[in-house]
Amino acid sequence: MRIFSDEFANKINNSNNIDFCYKITLFSGEKLYLTSAPTSILLGKNLYLPNSGLVINSINLNDSGEAIAEIEGIFEKQGITYDHILHNLKIEILITVDQTSYNDFFTFYCIEVNHDTVKFCLSLSSISIKLYQTILKTYSKSCRANLGDKYCKINTDQYTKSYKVQNIQANDIIVIDCCPQAVNYAYGKAIFSPQHKFNIVKHYNTPLMNNNSIIETSITIPEFLHNTSEIKLTIGCDKTFNNCIQKFNNAINFRGEPFIDTLKTFK
């Protein structure tokens, strides 16, 4: 946390237009620029977008001077999406006055993520995780490889297949002869064309569906695609050890330590 100058503190006290901007560095290295403001804010060369509805629920200091925070948001296109890996992310929070003047506020590291398919809640810490950042990158329950890269060694083409479409409604696609018990496409992508790919959040069927199944995507499928007769499905990975074994039988290439409780080890 940076101590504000008297000039900036006076601006805060005299303004009714206070917003927060978030520079988010994901585990993959990808950077997102988001804001709590209702419109985009340009700070320096970075445009902060009003997506994912980020809200700071709380910020508290403990006896050790460590800041603990909780931030909520929703999964949204051009914001934080369902397929982003949120563990170990870094959030730099800026406070803005009248969307022009700004100052550093806090830098946090994510220590816990709770989510469903719509929203998420991040538990953040300012100091302890930063001190052990190098160690945390060495010891992680999540795989450090990305599906299909030179460390993972999975050929994703072998897990991509075309299926006939029976029906599309909202964010549900009913596909023919696609049994989730044989191949489950959760965390993968539904590909209509190179320009139209949708993240899959769930793949399931019911007893009455026989070998047909439902592909649930993270966002609604546009109506102009509802008459599509065939799509490609490609498999995905949630970077857990169980997923690596069950979907790919690829434990030998898992780049993580699934049996180490990282948080308990370093607290």
C-alpha positions as CSV (number, residue, x, y, z in Angstrom):
1,M,0.0,0.0,0.0
2,R,1.3,3.5,-0.9
3,I,0.7,6.4,1.5
4,F,-1.2,9.1,-0.5
5,S,0.2,12.6,-0.8
6,D,-1.7,15.4,0.9
7,E,-2.8,16.7,-2.5
8,F,-4.2,13.3,-3.6
9,A,-5.8,12.7,-0.2
10,N,-7.6,16.1,-0.5
11,K,-8.9,15.1,-4.0
12,I,-10.4,11.9,-2.5
13,N,-12.0,13.8,0.3
14,N,-13.5,16.4,-2.0
15,S,-14.7,14.1,-4.8
16,N,-17.8,12.0,-5.2
17,N,-16.4,10.1,-8.2
18,I,-14.0,7.5,-6.7
19,D,-13.3,4.3,-8.7
20,F,-11.0,1.4,-8.5
21,C,-8.9,0.0,-11.4
22,Y,-7.5,-3.5,-11.4
23,K,-4.4,-4.6,-13.3
24,I,-4.6,-8.4,-13.1
25,T,-1.8,-10.7,-14.0
26,L,-3.0,-14.3,-14.5
27,F,-0.9,-17.4,-13.8
28,S,-0.3,-17.7,-17.5
29,G,1.2,-14.2,-17.6
30,E,-1.8,-12.7,-19.5
31,K,-2.8,-9.3,-18.2
32,L,-6.3,-8.0,-17.8
33,Y,-7.3,-4.3,-17.2
34,L,-10.6,-3.9,-15.5
35,T,-12.4,-1.2,-13.5
36,S,-15.3,-0.9,-11.1
37,A,-16.4,2.2,-13.0
38,P,-19.5,2.1,-15.2
39,T,-17.4,3.2,-18.2
40,S,-13.9,2.5,-19.5
41,I,-11.0,4.5,-17.9
42,L,-7.7,5.3,-19.7
43,L,-4.8,5.5,-17.3
44,G,-1.5,6.0,-19.1
45,K,-1.4,3.6,-22.0
46,N,-3.8,1.1,-20.5
47,L,-7.6,1.0,-21.0
48,Y,-9.4,-0.4,-18.0
49,L,-12.7,-2.0,-19.1
50,P,-15.9,-2.1,-17.0
51,N,-16.3,-5.9,-17.3
52,S,-16.7,-8.7,-14.7
53,G,-18.4,-6.3,-12.2
54,L,-15.5,-6.4,-9.7
55,V,-16.4,-5.3,-6.2
56,I,-14.2,-5.1,-3.1
57,N,-16.1,-6.7,-0.3
58,S,-13.5,-6.0,2.4
59,I,-10.0,-5.0,3.1
60,N,-8.5,-5.5,6.6
61,L,-5.1,-5.2,8.2
62,N,-4.0,-7.9,10.6
63,D,-1.6,-7.5,13.6
64,S,1.3,-8.3,11.3
65,G,0.5,-5.4,8.9
66,E,-0.7,-7.9,6.3
67,A,-3.7,-6.8,4.2
68,I,-6.4,-9.3,3.6
69,A,-9.1,-8.7,1.0
70,E,-12.1,-10.2,-0.7
71,I,-13.2,-9.4,-4.2
72,E,-16.2,-10.6,-6.0
73,G,-17.1,-10.6,-9.7
74,I,-18.8,-12.4,-12.5
75,F,-17.4,-14.4,-15.4
76,E,-17.8,-12.3,-18.5
77,K,-16.5,-12.0,-22.0
78,Q,-13.7,-9.4,-22.3
79,G,-13.3,-9.6,-18.6
80,I,-12.5,-12.6,-16.4
81,T,-13.8,-15.7,-18.2
82,Y,-14.6,-19.1,-16.8
83,D,-11.6,-20.8,-18.4
84,H,-9.1,-18.4,-16.8
85,I,-7.0,-20.1,-14.1
86,L,-7.4,-17.7,-11.1
87,H,-5.1,-19.4,-8.6
88,N,-1.8,-17.5,-8.0
89,L,-3.0,-14.4,-9.9
90,K,-1.7,-11.0,-8.9
91,I,-4.0,-7.9,-8.6
92,E,-2.6,-4.4,-8.5
93,I,-5.4,-2.0,-7.4
94,L,-5.3,1.7,-8.4
95,I,-7.7,4.3,-6.9
96,T,-8.9,7.0,-9.3
97,V,-10.5,10.4,-8.7
98,D,-12.8,11.8,-11.4
99,Q,-11.3,9.1,-13.7
100,T,-8.2,11.2,-14.2
101,S,-6.0,11.4,-11.1
102,Y,-4.9,8.0,-9.8
103,N,-2.6,6.4,-7.3
104,D,-1.4,2.9,-6.3
105,F,-3.6,1.4,-3.6
106,F,-2.8,-2.2,-2.8
107,T,-1.1,-5.2,-4.5
108,F,-2.6,-8.5,-3.7
109,Y,-2.0,-12.2,-4.5
110,C,-4.8,-14.7,-4.7
111,I,-4.7,-17.4,-2.0
112,E,-8.2,-19.0,-2.5
113,V,-10.9,-19.0,-5.2
114,N,-14.6,-20.0,-4.8
115,H,-16.8,-20.0,-7.8
116,D,-19.7,-21.4,-9.7
117,T,-20.4,-21.1,-13.4
118,V,-21.5,-17.5,-13.1
119,K,-19.6,-15.7,-10.4
120,F,-16.4,-16.0,-8.3
121,C,-15.0,-14.8,-5.0
122,L,-11.2,-14.2,-4.6
123,S,-9.5,-14.3,-1.2
124,L,-6.4,-12.1,-1.4
125,S,-3.3,-11.4,0.7
126,S,-0.7,-8.6,0.3
127,I,2.5,-9.8,2.0
128,S,2.8,-13.5,2.9
129,I,2.1,-14.8,-0.6
130,K,4.5,-12.2,-2.1
131,L,7.3,-13.3,0.2
132,Y,6.9,-16.9,-0.9
133,Q,6.1,-16.1,-4.5
134,T,9.1,-18.0,-5.9
135,I,8.4,-21.0,-3.7
136,L,4.8,-21.0,-4.7
137,K,5.7,-21.1,-8.3
138,T,7.8,-24.2,-7.5
139,Y,5.2,-26.0,-5.5
140,S,1.7,-25.9,-6.9
141,K,-1.3,-28.3,-6.8
142,S,-2.3,-27.0,-10.2
143,C,-0.3,-28.1,-13.3
144,R,2.1,-25.4,-14.5
145,A,1.9,-26.8,-18.1
146,N,-0.7,-25.7,-20.6
147,L,-2.8,-28.3,-22.4
148,G,-0.9,-29.3,-25.6
149,D,2.4,-27.5,-24.9
150,K,5.8,-29.1,-25.0
151,Y,5.6,-29.9,-21.3
152,C,2.1,-31.4,-21.4
153,K,2.9,-33.3,-24.6
154,I,-0.8,-34.1,-25.3
155,N,-1.8,-33.9,-28.9
156,T,-5.1,-32.0,-28.8
157,D,-6.0,-33.0,-32.3
158,Q,-6.5,-36.5,-31.1
159,Y,-9.2,-35.1,-28.7
160,T,-11.0,-33.0,-31.3
161,K,-14.0,-34.5,-33.1
162,S,-17.0,-33.3,-35.2
163,Y,-20.5,-34.0,-34.0
164,K,-24.0,-33.5,-35.5
165,V,-26.2,-30.9,-33.7
166,Q,-29.7,-31.7,-32.8
167,N,-30.7,-28.4,-31.2
168,I,-29.3,-25.2,-29.8
169,Q,-31.0,-23.0,-27.2
170,A,-29.4,-20.2,-25.2
171,N,-26.1,-21.7,-24.0
172,D,-27.1,-25.4,-24.4
173,I,-26.1,-27.4,-27.4
174,I,-27.6,-30.9,-27.8
175,V,-25.1,-33.1,-29.8
176,I,-25.7,-36.5,-31.3
177,D,-23.8,-39.6,-30.4
178,C,-21.6,-37.8,-27.9
179,C,-21.5,-39.6,-24.6
180,P,-19.9,-37.7,-21.7
181,Q,-19.0,-40.9,-19.9
182,A,-16.8,-41.8,-22.9
183,V,-15.2,-38.4,-23.6
184,N,-16.1,-35.4,-21.4
185,Y,-15.6,-32.0,-23.1
186,A,-15.9,-29.9,-19.9
187,Y,-13.3,-27.0,-19.9
188,G,-12.9,-27.5,-23.7
189,K,-14.3,-25.5,-26.6
190,A,-17.3,-25.8,-28.9
191,I,-16.0,-24.7,-32.3
192,F,-18.6,-23.4,-34.9
193,S,-15.9,-21.8,-37.0
194,P,-12.4,-20.3,-36.5
195,Q,-14.1,-17.1,-35.5
196,H,-16.8,-18.6,-33.3
197,K,-15.5,-20.7,-30.4
198,F,-17.2,-21.0,-27.0
199,N,-15.9,-22.2,-23.7
200,I,-17.6,-25.3,-22.4
201,V,-18.4,-25.3,-18.7
202,K,-20.4,-28.5,-18.5
203,H,-21.0,-31.7,-20.5
204,Y,-23.7,-34.1,-19.4
205,N,-26.7,-36.2,-20.4
206,T,-29.8,-37.7,-18.8
207,P,-30.9,-41.4,-18.9
208,L,-33.5,-40.6,-21.6
209,M,-30.9,-39.0,-23.9
210,N,-29.2,-42.3,-24.8
211,N,-25.9,-41.4,-26.4
212,N,-26.8,-37.8,-27.0
213,S,-25.6,-35.1,-24.6
214,I,-25.8,-31.4,-23.6
215,I,-22.8,-29.1,-24.1
216,E,-23.3,-26.1,-21.8
217,T,-21.2,-23.0,-22.8
218,S,-20.1,-20.1,-20.7
219,I,-22.1,-17.6,-22.8
220,T,-25.3,-17.6,-24.9
221,I,-24.9,-18.9,-28.4
222,P,-25.9,-16.1,-30.9
223,E,-29.1,-16.8,-32.8
224,F,-27.5,-16.7,-36.2
225,L,-25.6,-19.9,-35.2
226,H,-28.7,-21.8,-34.1
227,N,-29.2,-23.5,-37.4
228,T,-25.7,-25.0,-37.4
229,S,-25.8,-28.7,-38.2
230,E,-22.4,-29.8,-37.1
231,I,-19.7,-28.5,-34.7
232,K,-16.3,-29.5,-33.5
233,L,-15.7,-30.3,-29.8
234,T,-12.2,-30.1,-28.4
235,I,-11.3,-31.4,-25.0
236,G,-10.1,-29.1,-22.1
237,C,-8.2,-29.4,-18.8
238,D,-8.8,-27.8,-15.4
239,K,-5.1,-28.4,-14.5
240,T,-5.9,-30.8,-11.6
241,F,-4.1,-34.1,-11.1
242,N,-7.4,-36.1,-11.2
243,N,-8.4,-34.5,-14.5
244,C,-4.9,-35.2,-16.0
245,I,-5.3,-38.9,-15.1
246,Q,-8.9,-39.5,-15.9
247,K,-9.0,-37.6,-19.2
248,F,-5.5,-38.1,-20.6
249,N,-3.7,-40.8,-18.5
250,N,-0.9,-38.3,-18.5
251,A,0.3,-38.3,-14.9
252,I,3.9,-38.7,-16.0
253,N,3.8,-35.2,-17.5
254,F,1.8,-33.5,-14.7
255,R,3.8,-30.4,-13.7
256,G,2.6,-29.8,-10.2
257,E,2.6,-31.2,-6.6
258,P,-1.0,-32.4,-6.1
259,F,-0.4,-33.9,-2.7
260,I,1.2,-30.8,-1.1
261,D,-1.2,-28.4,0.7
262,T,0.6,-25.2,-0.5
263,L,-1.2,-22.8,1.8
264,K,-0.7,-24.8,5.0
265,T,2.9,-25.4,4.1
266,F,3.8,-21.7,3.8
267,K,1.5,-20.1,6.4
